[in-house]
Amino acid sequence: MVYLNITFPEDLKKELDLEVRRERTKRSTLIQKAVRTYLKLKHQKAVDVLLKEGYQEMAAESENVMKDFEKADRESWKHVD
C-alpha cells in the first residue's frame, strides 16, 4: 500500500464525507472504489469502441461477400424449375 497526498475542492470533500458516513467506510476506501470504477468504465469504453469497429468491418466484409455471390445466385435460379 502506498500513501498519496491529494487535494480536493471543498464542496467535493463535503460530498465525499457525506458518502463516507452513508456507506460507513473510510475516505481512502471510497476513493479507491471510485478510481477502480472509473478505470473499469474507461477500459470498457475502449473495448466497446474496438468491438464496434470490428462489427462494422465485418458487416462491410459480409456485404462484399454477398455482392460476390449475387451473380452466382442469379445464375443458379435460372436452372431451378
Backbone torsions as a table, in degrees:
resi	resn	phi	psi	omega
1	MET	NA	136.7	176.3
2	VAL	-115.7	155.8	179.0
3	TYR	-102.6	136.8	177.7
4	LEU	-120.4	143.5	175.0
5	ASN	-109.3	111.4	-176.6
6	ILE	-123.4	159.3	177.1
7	THR	-115.8	148.7	-179.4
8	PHE	-132.1	146.1	168.6
9	PRO	-64.5	148.5	-175.9
10	GLU	-56.2	-42.7	-178.6
11	ASP	-65.2	-36.2	178.5
12	LEU	-70.3	-36.9	177.2
13	LYS	-63.2	-39.5	178.7
14	LYS	-63.7	-43.7	177.6
15	GLU	-63.4	-40.8	177.3
16	LEU	-59.8	-47.3	-179.2
17	ASP	-64.0	-37.4	175.9
18	LEU	-61.3	-44.8	-179.4
19	GLU	-67.7	-37.1	177.5
20	VAL	-59.3	-43.9	178.4
21	ARG	-66.2	-42.2	179.4
22	ARG	-60.6	-43.9	-177.4
23	GLU	-86.1	-6.4	-177.8
24	ARG	52.3	56.8	-179.1
25	THR	-136.8	-171.0	178.5
26	LYS	-103.2	156.3	177.4
27	ARG	-55.6	-48.6	-175.7
28	SER	-61.2	-37.7	179.2
29	THR	-65.1	-44.2	-179.8
30	LEU	-66.7	-40.2	178.7
31	ILE	-65.6	-40.5	176.9
32	GLN	-60.5	-44.8	178.2
33	LYS	-61.3	-41.5	-179.5
34	ALA	-64.2	-42.3	179.8
35	VAL	-66.9	-42.3	177.8
36	ARG	-61.2	-43.5	179.0
37	THR	-62.5	-45.2	179.0
38	TYR	-59.0	-48.0	-178.3
39	LEU	-65.5	-38.7	178.2
40	LYS	-64.3	-43.7	178.2
41	LEU	-64.4	-40.2	179.4
42	LYS	-64.9	-42.2	177.2
43	HIS	-63.0	-44.7	-179.2
44	GLN	-62.7	-38.0	178.1
45	LYS	-63.0	-41.0	178.2
46	ALA	-64.4	-41.3	178.0
47	VAL	-63.9	-42.3	179.3
48	ASP	-60.5	-40.0	178.2
49	VAL	-62.9	-45.0	179.3
50	LEU	-64.1	-41.4	177.8
51	LEU	-62.7	-43.0	179.8
52	LYS	-61.5	-44.7	178.5
53	GLU	-61.7	-41.9	179.5
54	GLY	-63.7	-44.4	179.2
55	TYR	-63.8	-39.8	178.9
56	GLN	-65.3	-39.7	178.7
57	GLU	-65.4	-42.3	179.0
58	MET	-65.6	-38.2	178.9
59	ALA	-63.3	-43.0	179.0
60	ALA	-64.2	-40.7	179.3
61	GLU	-67.1	-39.8	178.2
62	SER	-63.0	-38.2	178.4
63	GLU	-65.8	-39.2	177.7
64	ASN	-64.1	-41.9	178.2
65	VAL	-62.8	-43.1	179.9
66	MET	-60.8	-41.4	178.7
67	LYS	-66.1	-37.9	179.2
68	ASP	-61.1	-37.8	-176.9
69	PHE	-90.5	-5.5	-178.3
70	GLU	-59.8	-45.8	-179.3
71	LYS	-64.3	-43.3	179.2
72	ALA	-62.8	-38.6	178.3
73	ASP	-63.3	-44.7	179.3
74	ARG	-60.8	-41.7	178.8
75	GLU	-63.7	-42.5	-177.9
76	SER	-68.8	-29.4	178.5
77	TRP	-68.7	-24.7	177.9
78	LYS	-64.6	-26.7	-176.3
79	HIS	-94.6	2.4	-179.7
80	VAL	-89.2	132.3	-178.9
81	ASP	-82.1	NA	NA
